[in-house]
Amino acid sequence: MTGIGIQKAGQIFQAGLNTKTAPWTHAKARQATVAAAKALFPSGCVEVNAVKAAWTAVNVPLASGEVTCP
């Protein structure tokens, strides 16, 4: 897995937390952080794919309707 750096990861995580709703689950956190990566870095897929790979690495599966990268 290719890293994206602590600054980008922090921005993505915070943006995901800003959309937190109850009940908050791992699946919802995955969706929120993938969407945040796409919103924060719309010109590339590196960040989106890194976030997806990180969630997959800890066994949080792809959610239906998850943001995709062309």
N, C-alpha and C positions, 0 to 999 in steps of 0.2 A: 504494500500500500504506500502510495506517495503522500507525503505530508504537505500541508498547506501553510504551515507556520502558526505560531501561537497568536499573533495579532488577528489574522483572518479567522482562526478557529474561535477566538474569544468574541469577535464581532458576530459571527454566525450564531454561537450559543446564546449570547445576550438577546439578539433579535428573535430567536426562537422562544426564549423565556418571556419576552414581551407579549407573546400571543397566547400565553398559558391560560387554559380554561379548566374548570373542574368537571369531571375528574380528570386528572393529568396522568396519562399512562406513557409507557415507553413508546408505544406505537404513535401516540399523538406528538411526543417529543421528536420522534424521527420525522414525521410529516412537517412539523413546524421548522425544524432546523434545515431540512432539505429545501423547503420553500424560501427560507431566509437566505440560504446560500445563493439560490437563483436570483432573488431580489437584489441582494447586495453586489453580486458579481454576474450581471446578466450577459456580459460579452464572452464568457467562456464556460466550459464544462468541468474544468479541473476541480473547482471547489465543490460543485454539486456531487460529482462522482466520488470525491474524497469523503464527503459527509455520508453518502450512501454506503460506501465501503466500510466506514467506521461502525455504523449501525449494524451492518451485516456481520461484521467481525464479532460483535457481542450478541449475536443471534436475535436481533430485532428485525423481523422480515419486512420485505417490501409491502407497503400498504396500497390498497386500491386507490386510484386517483392521485398517486404521488407525482410530484413534479418530475418531468423528464427533461433531458438535455438532448438537443438535436445531434 
